[in-house]
Amino acid sequence: MKEVSSTAIQQKEIDFKKYCNQKFSKDRKGKPIGHPKFKKRGNKQSYRLSNNNIKLKNGKIRLEKIGYIKVVIDRSIPEDAKYMNVTVSKNPAGQYFVSVCVECEINQLPKTHETIGIDVGLKAFLTPTIGDPVANPRFYRESQAKVAHLQRIVCRKVKGSNRWNKLRLRIARLHNQIANQRAYFLHTESTKLVQQYDIICVEDLNVSGMVQNHKLALSISDASWTMFMTMLAYKCNWYGKELVKIDRYAPSSKTCSDCGWVDEDQTLKDRVFACPICGLVIDRDLNAAINIQALGVDSAERMQRERVADPNEASNNIIVTC
């Protein structure tokens, strides 16, 4: 017990108590929490230290019971920031990372007074009401043949041997590369939207239900819509923007954005929306994005009127569901 830091053991005790409070709480909402599991050697491993004795200077970080270790700093930490904790982790590819959590003030972005509606999909990753659609990069699909080739080779090796371990690391590095490419793409697109628009309107998708379709499950998982929505949510919260989620059951793709006629016979194969009432012919995804923006802006204006009418009601939640 003396060989490791005492704060690491104390932190695990705190985490376990939080887990028990969340699992057995009667007022807890959301998905049920499963039973705790032991960590596996092939999975991500990590431990956390409190803010005691955290020192970061001259390209080195001091960890308790270890000493100073050379690190590559990817971003600068403000001088007035308050250190909270540090987490040391190792991913399945054998790479080590140290994450320093600090408390600092985030400056909000200037207002642009612009709104936008977004429809996410598989053919185009997102179709905005303003600008050109963003193509779906399909990072895993592009590397799927290489992953399958390595997996066929590793299945013929003796599990636990040196060659098996080398191939396991190659597969882990390839998956890590795909995940990094996807994260960089999602961060880039979400940051652009938050910088350019004050109100971002999206659809509240039931992704967990959509992946039950085995023909589209891999493509939906590769697109990572949930991660994209999560990035939009916390970035809007940080920088003073507003993310509006419309009802998932709203017929945004089946409703004409010009006259409001609803096409009940529309299927996924219909990529062009043609309205027999007003004669509008428009791309299906663009039509959905326009309807999402109209519903989202109306909901945002209604919520703004309610906040003005009741100034005593404080709300810190940026995400609005209508």
Wavefront OBJ file of the C-alpha trace (Angstrom):
o trace
v 0.000 0.000 0.000
v 2.962 2.308 0.577
v 4.168 1.912 -3.018
v 1.227 3.844 -4.489
v -0.164 7.279 -3.750
v -2.739 7.442 -0.983
v -4.873 9.911 -2.985
v -5.340 7.335 -5.762
v -6.852 4.864 -3.297
v -8.967 7.567 -1.670
v -10.254 8.654 -5.080
v -11.404 5.112 -5.895
v -13.282 5.002 -2.606
v -14.993 8.296 -3.485
v -15.888 7.004 -6.955
v -17.388 3.829 -5.501
v -19.524 5.809 -3.060
v -20.788 8.004 -5.908
v -21.616 4.879 -7.898
v -23.605 3.413 -4.996
v -25.527 6.648 -4.504
v -26.427 6.811 -8.196
v -27.338 3.153 -8.567
v -29.544 2.846 -5.502
v -31.070 6.318 -5.587
v -34.868 6.299 -5.827
v -34.957 9.667 -7.585
v -32.459 8.733 -10.310
v -33.626 9.261 -13.886
v -32.273 7.875 -17.109
v -30.895 4.493 -18.118
v -30.242 1.891 -15.406
v -26.664 1.568 -14.185
v -25.112 -1.890 -14.410
v -22.984 -3.703 -11.869
v -19.325 -2.677 -11.444
v -16.762 -4.708 -13.367
v -13.083 -5.376 -12.831
v -10.725 -3.704 -15.255
v -9.250 -5.837 -18.020
v -5.641 -5.539 -19.091
v -6.555 -4.968 -22.730
v -8.935 -2.111 -21.966
v -8.172 1.443 -20.967
v -6.517 1.695 -17.559
v -6.323 4.852 -15.472
v -5.974 6.311 -12.010
v -6.641 9.777 -10.636
v -4.783 12.010 -8.216
v -6.153 15.018 -6.387
v -4.742 18.520 -6.653
v -2.155 17.821 -3.964
v 1.395 18.406 -5.181
v 0.545 18.836 -8.892
v 3.388 20.673 -10.583
v 3.687 21.263 -14.335
v 6.724 23.154 -15.589
v 9.487 22.955 -18.187
v 7.787 20.148 -20.098
v 7.569 17.921 -17.023
v 4.824 16.969 -14.600
v 5.280 15.798 -11.043
v 3.235 12.764 -10.002
v 3.128 11.659 -6.392
v 5.258 8.584 -5.601
v 6.746 8.734 -9.132
v 8.439 12.104 -9.517
v 8.917 14.292 -12.578
v 8.031 12.779 -15.962
v 8.570 14.291 -19.404
v 5.330 15.145 -21.190
v 4.309 16.656 -24.517
v 1.938 19.526 -23.690
v -0.740 19.927 -26.362
v -2.286 23.108 -24.942
v -1.233 25.849 -22.572
v -2.795 26.143 -19.129
v -3.696 29.668 -17.924
v -1.498 30.945 -15.134
v -4.474 31.850 -12.931
v -6.123 28.438 -13.372
v -6.880 26.352 -10.311
v -5.653 22.747 -10.468
v -8.384 20.226 -9.611
v -6.999 16.761 -10.345
v -4.834 14.811 -12.745
v -5.678 11.495 -14.439
v -3.017 9.157 -15.824
v -4.328 6.678 -18.398
v -3.105 4.014 -20.786
v -5.152 3.063 -23.852
v -5.246 -0.413 -25.476
v -2.651 0.735 -28.033
v -0.059 1.113 -25.263
v -0.034 4.920 -25.261
v 0.127 6.889 -22.000
v -1.721 10.145 -21.396
v -2.025 12.542 -18.502
v -5.121 14.734 -18.290
v -4.888 17.802 -16.060
v -8.255 19.164 -14.933
v -8.193 22.874 -14.069
v -10.849 25.410 -13.142
v -10.716 28.558 -15.248
v -13.046 31.167 -16.691
v -14.283 30.637 -20.254
v -14.943 33.781 -22.272
v -18.170 33.681 -24.259
v -18.056 34.143 -28.015
v -19.491 37.319 -29.600
v -23.098 37.170 -30.750
v -23.712 36.804 -34.499
v -27.569 36.908 -34.372
v -27.674 34.021 -36.853
v -29.702 30.795 -36.647
v -29.314 27.488 -38.456
v -31.098 24.169 -38.753
v -29.178 20.898 -39.165
v -30.309 17.522 -40.422
v -27.826 14.697 -39.845
v -27.758 11.644 -42.073
v -25.653 8.894 -43.617
v -25.339 10.097 -47.202
v -24.302 13.559 -45.985
v -23.117 13.835 -42.407
v -25.049 17.062 -41.923
v -27.188 19.189 -44.194
v -27.489 22.814 -43.009
v -30.051 25.342 -44.100
v -27.166 27.682 -44.986
v -24.214 26.479 -47.021
v -23.277 23.185 -48.623
v -23.812 19.751 -47.049
v -20.872 18.193 -45.202
v -19.926 14.811 -46.639
v -19.870 11.769 -44.381
v -16.175 10.757 -44.080
v -16.909 7.111 -43.071
v -13.593 6.615 -41.300
v -14.266 3.059 -40.172
v -15.639 2.014 -43.561
v -12.434 3.249 -45.207
v -10.278 1.125 -42.886
v -12.640 -1.832 -42.497
v -10.749 -4.043 -44.972
v -7.455 -3.442 -43.154
v -9.035 -4.205 -39.774
v -10.589 -7.422 -41.085
v -7.243 -8.495 -42.602
v -5.403 -8.075 -39.298
v -8.156 -9.797 -37.355
v -7.991 -12.829 -39.649
v -4.258 -13.073 -39.038
v -4.438 -12.671 -35.256
v -7.069 -15.405 -34.924
v -4.498 -17.911 -36.242
v -1.921 -17.015 -33.586
v -1.574 -18.591 -30.169
v -3.337 -16.359 -27.674
v -0.823 -14.807 -25.298
v 2.204 -15.354 -27.548
v 4.548 -12.576 -28.646
v 3.241 -12.508 -32.229
v -0.342 -12.461 -30.985
v 0.476 -9.515 -28.712
v 2.197 -7.593 -31.546
v -0.816 -8.027 -33.811
v -3.153 -7.050 -30.980
v -1.260 -3.781 -30.592
v -1.421 -3.155 -34.361
v -5.186 -3.612 -34.338
v -5.528 -1.375 -31.274
v -3.432 1.362 -32.917
v -5.569 1.168 -36.052
v -8.776 1.513 -34.050
v -7.192 4.381 -32.113
v -6.304 6.126 -35.375
v -9.894 5.793 -36.611
v -11.230 7.187 -33.335
v -8.814 10.134 -33.474
v -9.817 10.953 -37.056
v -13.483 10.869 -36.124
v -12.991 13.023 -33.009
v -10.990 15.631 -34.948
v -13.690 15.824 -37.627
v -16.504 16.180 -35.083
v -14.636 18.827 -33.080
v -13.942 20.838 -36.245
v -17.544 20.826 -37.453
v -19.086 21.511 -34.033
v -16.702 24.409 -33.358
v -17.530 26.018 -36.713
v -21.238 25.919 -35.940
v -20.840 27.360 -32.446
v -18.639 30.191 -33.710
v -20.943 31.204 -36.575
v -24.443 30.817 -35.117
v -26.252 31.823 -31.930
v -29.138 29.324 -32.193
v -28.452 25.828 -33.513
v -31.528 23.683 -34.168
v -31.177 19.894 -34.346
v -33.421 16.849 -34.085
v -33.548 14.766 -30.910
v -32.603 11.408 -32.448
v -33.159 8.038 -30.800
v -29.791 6.629 -31.854
v -29.962 3.634 -29.520
v -33.194 2.598 -31.209
v -31.924 3.295 -34.728
v -28.911 0.994 -34.350
v -31.331 -1.908 -33.843
v -31.609 -1.889 -37.643
v -28.745 -4.272 -38.433
v -28.484 -3.042 -42.027
v -27.633 0.501 -40.886
v -26.134 -0.100 -37.425
v -22.477 0.001 -38.532
v -22.951 3.129 -40.637
v -24.837 4.907 -37.846
v -22.149 4.006 -35.295
v -19.443 5.184 -37.696
v -21.188 8.574 -38.082
v -21.216 9.129 -34.261
v -24.252 11.394 -34.120
v -24.470 11.101 -30.340
v -20.882 12.302 -29.857
v -21.530 15.193 -32.242
v -24.647 16.279 -30.307
v -22.733 16.018 -27.027
v -19.990 18.285 -28.370
v -22.544 20.821 -29.579
v -24.275 20.778 -26.189
v -21.265 21.505 -23.999
v -19.729 24.007 -26.428
v -22.991 25.960 -26.580
v -23.064 25.888 -22.775
v -19.486 27.153 -22.595
v -19.690 29.960 -25.146
v -23.176 31.333 -24.467
v -24.938 29.878 -27.511
v -28.264 28.006 -27.596
v -28.865 24.446 -28.770
v -32.513 23.625 -29.500
v -33.651 20.028 -29.920
v -36.990 19.469 -31.603
v -39.246 16.503 -30.931
v -37.956 13.274 -32.497
v -41.489 12.435 -33.635
v -41.944 15.680 -35.590
v -42.329 14.793 -39.326
v -39.529 17.093 -40.452
v -38.637 14.995 -43.529
v -42.248 14.387 -44.600
v -43.526 17.990 -44.239
v -43.285 20.509 -47.049
v -41.195 23.453 -45.871
v -43.225 25.827 -48.079
v -46.911 24.977 -47.566
v -46.888 22.419 -44.727
v -48.300 19.430 -46.669
v -47.307 16.062 -45.123
v -46.303 13.110 -47.326
v -47.295 10.022 -45.344
v -46.009 7.610 -48.025
v -42.412 8.830 -47.996
v -39.700 6.184 -47.428
v -35.931 6.232 -46.897
v -35.388 5.572 -50.617
v -37.042 8.880 -51.559
v -34.158 11.360 -51.648
v -36.113 14.207 -53.306
v -39.209 15.796 -51.764
v -41.860 16.801 -54.322
v -44.961 18.623 -53.094
v -48.065 18.189 -55.290
v -49.797 21.155 -53.604
v -47.330 24.013 -54.119
v -45.017 22.310 -56.639
v -41.895 22.538 -54.440
v -39.107 20.153 -55.485
v -36.238 20.079 -52.997
v -33.662 17.725 -51.554
v -35.115 15.619 -48.746
v -32.411 16.488 -46.193
v -32.503 20.211 -46.986
v -36.282 20.210 -46.600
v -35.908 18.545 -43.193
v -33.244 21.072 -42.119
v -35.555 23.991 -43.003
v -38.399 22.480 -40.973
v -36.062 21.800 -38.033
v -34.903 25.430 -38.067
v -38.483 26.751 -38.156
v -39.568 24.569 -35.221
v -36.403 25.297 -33.239
v -36.567 29.070 -33.661
v -40.222 29.116 -32.594
v -39.376 27.101 -29.495
v -36.395 29.341 -28.647
v -38.525 32.482 -28.975
v -41.240 30.966 -26.781
v -38.719 30.059 -24.099
v -37.238 33.560 -24.291
v -40.674 35.127 -23.734
v -41.224 32.869 -20.731
v -37.879 33.886 -19.232
v -38.675 37.575 -19.736
v -42.139 37.145 -18.186
v -40.687 35.330 -15.145
v -37.270 36.900 -14.380
v -37.061 35.086 -11.030
v -36.894 31.713 -12.751
v -33.215 30.980 -13.293
v -32.307 28.319 -15.806
v -28.756 27.163 -16.472
v -29.786 24.495 -18.971
v -28.883 25.559 -22.502
v -30.516 22.584 -24.233
v -34.183 23.192 -24.956
v -36.474 20.319 -25.891
v -39.722 21.183 -27.612
l 1 2 3 4 5 6 7 8 9 10 11 12 13 14 15 16 17 18 19 20 21 22 23 24 25 26 27 28 29 30 31 32 33 34 35 36 37 38 39 40 41 42 43 44 45 46 47 48 49 50 51 52 53 54 55 56 57 58 59 60 61 62 63 64 65 66 67 68 69 70 71 72 73 74 75 76 77 78 79 80 81 82 83 84 85 86 87 88 89 90 91 92 93 94 95 96 97 98 99 100 101 102 103 104 105 106 107 108 109 110 111 112 113 114 115 116 117 118 119 120 121 122 123 124 125 126 127 128 129 130 131 132 133 134 135 136 137 138 139 140 141 142 143 144 145 146 147 148 149 150 151 152 153 154 155 156 157 158 159 160 161 162 163 164 165 166 167 168 169 170 171 172 173 174 175 176 177 178 179 180 181 182 183 184 185 186 187 188 189 190 191 192 193 194 195 196 197 198 199 200 201 202 203 204 205 206 207 208 209 210 211 212 213 214 215 216 217 218 219 220 221 222 223 224 225 226 227 228 229 230 231 232 233 234 235 236 237 238 239 240 241 242 243 244 245 246 247 248 249 250 251 252 253 254 255 256 257 258 259 260 261 262 263 264 265 266 267 268 269 270 271 272 273 274 275 276 277 278 279 280 281 282 283 284 285 286 287 288 289 290 291 292 293 294 295 296 297 298 299 300 301 302 303 304 305 306 307 308 309 310 311 312 313 314 315 316 317 318 319 320 321 322
